[in-house]
Amino acid sequence: MSKALLPIALAALLATACGPVGTSGPTDLSNRETIRVVATTGMVGDLVGRIAGERVELEGLMGPGVDPHLYKASERDVLALADADVIFFSGLHLEAKLADVLERIEGRVVTQAVTDTIPRERLLRPPAFEGAYDPHVWFDVTLWATAAEQVRDTFVEVDPAHADLYRANAERALAELEELDADVRALAATVPEDKRVLVTAHDAFLYFGRAYGFEVRGLQGISTVSEAGAADVNDLAAYIAEEEIPAIFVESSVPRQTIRAVQEAVRARGFDVEIGGELFSDAMGDPGTPEGTYPGMVRHNVATIVEALRG
């Protein structure tokens, strides 16, 4: 099916879908043997899996190494979304290129942004993002705990017969997140304050920096849609050389050549900065690995950052 026919296919699917469903007044799904759920990103899927368990048939759209800022719906995605009972997405315009599809589906499928109930005063609005919120909230574990509560509450609403299951699973998940947050804080504190400068390919780690005491510099903006130019590379290289920052980091979902260019520009200024390792920013690691879970991804990131910056 061509991309031009996708809206037609979607319209046809929606026309034959069951009665209207929405987050304001969803159909009771308690009589279903399992609930069909689609999650956009790996981080969202991880939350859904922890809270709903075997009660759901879970399908994730974006796998390891996939950049959600650039992701466009395929034919298979359109079919999966239209056939779902519930769709969970991150929100705050992270999945910008899926917005049209989600808007078309809303009202016939339960669609829920996991960030909806995070207090807006706790969200960042960097000047470069033109008044919009920074969507990378999962790097502050306490904010992601609020997202977990949103997932729990949505399932309780649409599947009240199994509310006790969702509440019990969420209680365990929230306890794990509380422990994770404490561990990240303790490990981050081992880096001397004057060494807590995190330089990455794009500004995905601002929440991490605010929560755990790091200054964060990204070559690109919050969205990878914008491209870094020579001036951006030179400005960042000058800063790294002047401050003698020991390491900078690549990201699994962003091409490495941008950070490599910064490294070469720093060397041209007479300072040798190392690539401190690969961080998982907008996508988790491979399934079956520790980094393929949200806690494992966070632990990998902070361990990589701390080891490189402590030298």
Helices and strands as residue ranges (DSSP letters): G 3-5, H 6-15, E 35-39, H 42-52, G 53-55, E 56-60, H 75-83, E 86-89, G 96-98, H 99-105, E 110-113, G 120-122, G 127-129, G 137-139, H 141-158, G 160-162, H 163-188, G 193-195, E 197-202, H 206-212, E 215-220, H 230-243, E 247-251, H 257-267, E 274-279, G 290-292, H 294-310
